[in-house]
Protein backbone atom coordinates (compact mmCIF):
# COMPACT_ATOMS: atom_id res chain seq x y z
CA UNK A 1 0.00 0.00 0.00
CA UNK A 2 2.82 2.43 0.82
CA UNK A 3 4.50 1.81 -2.52
CA UNK A 4 1.22 2.24 -4.39
CA UNK A 5 0.46 5.51 -2.58
CA UNK A 6 3.78 6.92 -3.72
CA UNK A 7 3.24 5.65 -7.29
CA UNK A 8 -0.24 7.18 -7.46
CA UNK A 9 1.08 10.51 -6.22
CA UNK A 10 3.79 10.48 -8.90
CA UNK A 11 1.17 9.73 -11.56
CA UNK A 12 -0.59 13.00 -10.76
CA UNK A 13 2.65 14.94 -10.42
CA UNK A 14 2.75 15.15 -6.65
CA UNK A 15 5.89 14.32 -4.64
CA UNK A 16 4.58 12.25 -1.75
CA UNK A 17 6.63 11.14 1.24
CA UNK A 18 5.68 7.90 2.95
CA UNK A 19 6.11 7.17 6.62
CA UNK A 20 5.84 4.17 8.88
CA UNK A 21 6.20 3.63 12.61
CA UNK A 22 7.31 0.73 14.77
CA UNK A 23 6.74 0.09 18.46
CA UNK A 24 9.38 -2.10 20.08
CA UNK A 25 9.31 -4.15 23.25
CA UNK A 26 6.74 -6.81 22.38
CA UNK A 27 9.16 -9.69 21.97
CA UNK A 28 10.70 -8.91 18.60
CA UNK A 29 14.39 -9.56 17.95
CA UNK A 30 16.87 -7.08 16.55
CA UNK A 31 17.09 -9.25 13.43
CA UNK A 32 13.31 -8.92 12.98
CA UNK A 33 13.61 -5.16 13.35
CA UNK A 34 16.36 -5.08 10.72
CA UNK A 35 14.14 -7.13 8.41
CA UNK A 36 11.26 -4.70 9.02
CA UNK A 37 13.52 -1.71 8.22
CA UNK A 38 14.65 -3.42 5.02
CA UNK A 39 11.08 -4.31 3.99
CA UNK A 40 10.02 -0.70 4.47
CA UNK A 41 12.91 0.57 2.35
CA UNK A 42 12.04 -1.98 -0.36
CA UNK A 43 8.75 -0.10 -0.83
CA UNK A 44 10.58 3.26 -0.68
CA UNK A 45 9.33 4.47 2.71
CA UNK A 46 11.02 7.82 3.45
CA UNK A 47 10.35 8.43 7.14
CA UNK A 48 10.51 6.01 10.06
CA UNK A 49 9.65 6.48 13.71
CA UNK A 50 10.62 3.91 16.35
CA UNK A 51 9.26 4.07 19.89
CA UNK A 52 9.01 1.93 23.00
CA UNK A 53 5.78 0.03 23.67
CA UNK A 54 4.47 1.02 27.08
CA UNK A 55 1.67 -1.10 28.52
CA UNK A 56 -1.28 1.26 29.14
CA UNK A 57 -3.15 -1.12 31.47
CA UNK A 58 -3.21 -4.70 32.70
CA UNK A 59 -5.75 -5.49 29.96
CA UNK A 60 -3.11 -4.77 27.28
CA UNK A 61 -0.21 -6.92 26.13
CA UNK A 62 2.65 -7.08 28.64
CA UNK A 63 5.96 -5.37 27.96
CA UNK A 64 8.51 -8.01 26.98
CA UNK A 65 11.59 -5.81 26.86
CA UNK A 66 12.58 -2.23 27.54
CA UNK A 67 15.11 -0.93 25.03
CA UNK A 68 17.82 1.40 26.32
CA UNK A 69 18.35 4.84 24.74
CA UNK A 70 21.66 3.73 23.20
CA UNK A 71 19.82 0.90 21.44
CA UNK A 72 17.39 3.42 19.95
CA UNK A 73 20.39 5.45 18.76
CA UNK A 74 21.84 2.30 17.13
CA UNK A 75 18.51 1.61 15.39
CA UNK A 76 18.45 5.17 14.06
CA UNK A 77 21.96 4.82 12.62
CA UNK A 78 21.03 1.48 11.05
CA UNK A 79 17.81 2.84 9.51
CA UNK A 80 19.50 5.95 8.13
CA UNK A 81 22.21 3.76 6.58
CA UNK A 82 19.45 1.88 4.72
CA UNK A 83 18.35 5.12 3.09
CA UNK A 84 15.50 6.53 5.16
CA UNK A 85 15.38 10.31 4.72
CA UNK A 86 14.41 10.90 8.34
CA UNK A 87 14.33 8.68 11.43
CA UNK A 88 13.09 9.48 14.93
CA UNK A 89 14.10 6.75 17.38
CA UNK A 90 13.75 7.04 21.16
CA UNK A 91 11.67 5.50 23.96
CA UNK A 92 8.92 8.13 23.89
CA UNK A 93 8.75 8.62 20.12
CA UNK A 94 5.30 8.12 18.63
CA UNK A 95 4.17 8.22 15.00
CA UNK A 96 3.36 11.93 15.13
CA UNK A 97 6.56 12.84 17.03
CA UNK A 98 7.77 16.17 15.54
CA UNK A 99 5.86 15.24 12.38
CA UNK A 100 6.07 18.63 10.73
CA UNK A 101 9.86 18.59 11.07
CA UNK A 102 10.25 15.25 9.27
CA UNK A 103 9.60 16.19 5.66
CA UNK A 104 11.97 17.86 3.18
CA UNK A 105 11.91 21.63 3.53
CA UNK A 106 10.79 21.41 7.15
CA UNK A 107 13.63 23.56 8.47
CA UNK A 108 12.68 26.46 6.21
CA UNK A 109 9.02 26.17 7.18
CA UNK A 110 10.00 26.07 10.88
CA UNK A 111 11.93 29.33 10.46
CA UNK A 112 8.96 30.90 8.70
CA UNK A 113 6.66 29.91 11.59
CA UNK A 114 9.04 31.61 14.00
CA UNK A 115 9.22 34.85 11.99
CA UNK A 116 7.23 37.93 12.93
CA UNK A 117 5.86 40.89 10.98
CA UNK A 118 7.05 44.37 11.81
CA UNK A 119 4.91 47.53 11.96
CA UNK A 120 5.38 48.11 8.22
CA UNK A 121 4.28 44.58 7.26
CA UNK A 122 7.74 43.19 6.57
CA UNK A 123 8.67 39.66 7.64
CA UNK A 124 11.35 39.68 10.32
CA UNK A 125 13.16 36.37 10.96
CA UNK A 126 13.27 35.20 14.55
CA UNK A 127 16.57 35.76 16.33
CA UNK A 128 18.60 32.57 16.48
C-alpha positions, 0 to 999 in steps of 0.5 A: 500500500505504501509503494502504491500511494507513492506511485499514485502521487507520482502519476498526478505529479505530486511528490509524496513522502511515505512514513511508517512507525514501529513500536518495540518491546513486544518480543521482537528480535533485533534481526526482525527489526532489521528485516522490518527496516529493510522491507520498508525501504524496499517499498521506498518508505522515506520516514521512520519512527521507532518508539518503545511500547508502554503497557497502558493497562493490565488489559493490554499486552505485557511489555517483553523488553525495555530498550535502552536509549543507546539501542534506539540510537543504534537503530536510528543509525542502522535505519539511516544507513538503509536510506530513510530520509528521516528517522526518529528513534527514542523511547517516547517517540510516537508516529506523530513525534515532531511530524512537521519537522520530518519532511523535506523543507521542514527547516525552512518552514520552521523558520517561517513559523518563528518569523514575525511581521514588523509595523510596516508589514515586513517579515522579520526572521526570529533571532537565532 
